[in-house]
Amino acid sequence: MSAALFLTPDELAELTGYTAPRSQRKWLDTNGYRYAVNANNQPKVARDYLLSRLGVAVAGAANADTAATPRPNFAALKPAA
């Protein structure tokens, strides 16, 4: 079974230290976290986004970015022999 797309309400409370959605949104804004708001004005934080913010490699996402990123040609910087 895969993990849920968004943090659970308990996980969000653990992250922010607050249980009230308004206080959670304020904490997320202050700390520069991206989130969506549902119909009840509750913040929804993507699990993969949180993991990437914490420096945890997300399976598939990090590897795809690395493979598509062009690498510099450092050999071109060496003087000709």
Secondary structure, DSSP 8 states (H G I E B T S, - for coil): ----SB--HHHHHHHHS--SHHHHHHHHHHTT---EE-TTS-EE-BHHHHHHHTT---TTHHHHHHHHS----GGGGS---
